[in-house]
Amino acid sequence: MLPTLAQVLSTLAHELRTPLAVSQGYLKLYLEGRLQSPDDQRRALQQTSDAVARLSALCSEVGALASIADAPGPPVKEQLPVDALLNDLRGGAELELVKWTGDINSTRAIETSGRRDLIRALALIARAVVDDARGRPVGIEVVAREGADVRFHAGVEAGIAALASGPQGEGATPFDIVRGGRGLSLIWATFILNQNHIQIWHHPAERAAVGFQFRS
């Protein structure tokens, strides 16, 4: 299920609020003459610069999202072997501490309309799950079922177990994109997965787990 317009606008407002507040706060202190030492002034300017950089990044994220939000899904252009997809994911810094299990050497292929965007979208969502695990061991289980679709279950062990019944199973709910400061990136990722006909779900009892189901 794609995010609604209300979710997109709410997420944008939430992510704009923090860097704007930081910029306004430090500028006010500076203009009121309450930053006396050069070190305080330098720190204030650095914090303001970082906040402006975040605002610039948000503009880029909005542009990327706008470019695909109303566009029809692109035609499928290639078959991507599961093992090649996994090698791309495992080679990224986002998932370097994740333990991989299951059918990770499967030569079955999934349909994709854009390999680079697909890899980035999967990594963004999986990284959000890793962060929500807050230090608990995280794994990725690959299930390439005979005559059926390919699934990835990513997250903590208890959460992965809850995903076993699939995206239509009992308790399955749409992935929660509200995750501190990265909502627009995750919204973009869900649009990319939708274009690639990938279903994504999680279980409300455990945020630190997510399932992906690919059409193979």
N, C-alpha and C positions, 0 to 999 in steps of 0.2 A: 504494500500500500504506500502510495506516494504521500509526502507531507502536504497538508492543505496550505492554502494561501495564508490563513491565519497563523499557522505554525511558522511559516517562513518569515512573516512580518514580525511576529513575537520574538523569534530567535534573533533576527537582525537588530531589533530594538535592544534586546538584552546584551548583545555583544558590542553594540556601539556605546552603551552606557558607561562601561568601565573606563575605556581609554579617554572618553570625553571628560569624565569626572576627574581623572588624574591630571589631564592637561589643564582644565579649568582651575583645579585646586592649586597646582604649582604656580600657574601664571598669576593667580590672585595673591599668593604669598609674595611673589617677586614684586608685583606692582605696589603692594602695600609696604614694601621695604622691610619685610620680616625675615628676609634671608640676608643676614649681615656678612657672614664669612664667605670667602671665595669658594671654599669646599661645599658649603650649603648651596650656593648658587649653581655650582657645577653639577651637583647631584640633582638639583631640581631641573636643570636644563636637560640632563641625561634622561631622567624619568619622563619628561615631556616629549623628548625626541623619540623614546621608545613607544610612547602612547600614540604619537603621530604615525610612526611606522606601522603600528597595529591597525590604525584606521586605514592606511593605504592598503594593507594586506586585505582588510575586509572589503574594500572597494574592488579589489581584484577577484575576491571570492564571489561577490555579488555579480560581477561581470561574467564569470565562468558559469554561474548558476543561470543567469538570464539567457545565455547563449544556448542552453539545452532545455530549459524548462518547458517551452512551448513548441519545441521542435519535435517532429515525429521521430520515433526510434529509427536509427539508421539501419540499413539492411545488414544482415549477417554476412561478413566477408571472409571469415576464416574459421578453421577448426583448430583449437588449441589443445594439445595433449595435456592431461592432468599433471603429469610429472614435470612438464615444462613450466606450467603455471606455478606449481609448488616451488620449483627451483628459483623462479623470480621472486616469490614471496619470501622464501627463506634467505635470500641474498640481501634483503633489505634490513636496515638498522631497526625498523619498527618492531620486528619480531625475532630479534636475535637471541632472546632468552627463552623462547617458546619451545616446548617439547612436542615433537611431531610423532604421531602414531597412526596406525591404520594403513590403508592402501595407498601409501605415498609414492609408489612406483608404478601406479596404474598408467597404462598407455592409452586408455580411453580418452576421447576428446570431448571438449565442450564447445559450444558455439559462442563466438564473440565478434562484436563489431568494432572493437578497438582494444588491442592488447594493453597498451600503455595506460590508458585511462582505467581499464578494468583492474589492473594490478594496483594502481594507486587507490582506487575506491575500496578494494578489499583490505589493503593495508591500513587505510584510515580508520575503518570500522573496527578491524581487529585490534589496532593500537588503542582505541578508545576502551575496548573491553579489557585489555591488559592494564591500562591505567586504573580502571575501576576495581581491578582485583586487589590493588593496594598491597602488593608484596606477596600475595598468595600464589602458589605455583599455578602456572597457566599452560595449557596444552592446546594443540589442534589435532582433531581426529578426522581422518579422511575416510569416507565410506563410499565406495564405488560399487553399488549393488548390481547384481547380474540382471540385465534387462530393464534397469530403471535408471533414475537420475543419479548424479554424483552429489554428495553432500560434504560440506565442511562443518564441523562443530568446533568453535573456538571459545576458550574460556577456562574457568576453574572446573575441577572435576565434577562437583555436585551440579553445576549449571549445565555441563555437557550432558549429563545423564538425563536432565529434565527436557532436553531438546530431542531426544531419541524418537519421539512420535511424529516429528516432522512439522512443517509449517501449517498443516491443517489439523494437527493433533490437539488433544485436550490441553488447555492452558497456554497454547501458543498465541503470542500477541506480536503486533508490529514492533520492530526495533525502536527503542527510545532514543531519539536524536538529541534530547536535552542533556548535554554533557559538557559542562563548564568551558566556555570559550572556544568550542570547536563545532558548534551547531551548524553553521553555514557549510563548512567542509563536509559534514556528515550528510546534510541535505543534498549537496552536490553528488556525494557518493551513492545515495539511494536512487537518484535519477539515473546515474550511470548503470547501476545494477538492473534497474527496470528496463533500460534500453537493451541490456543483454539477456533479458528474460530470466533473471536470477531472483528467486524468492529469498527473503531474509526475515528471520523471526527470532524472538527470544522468549524467556519465561519471566513473568513479572516478579517471581520470587528470587531471582538472581540476575542482577544487571550485568554481572561480569561473565556473561556467556552469550553467544550469538550463533545462529545457524544460517548457512547458505545452501541453497539447493539450485543446482545447475541443470539445464537441459542438455543431455548428452546424446 
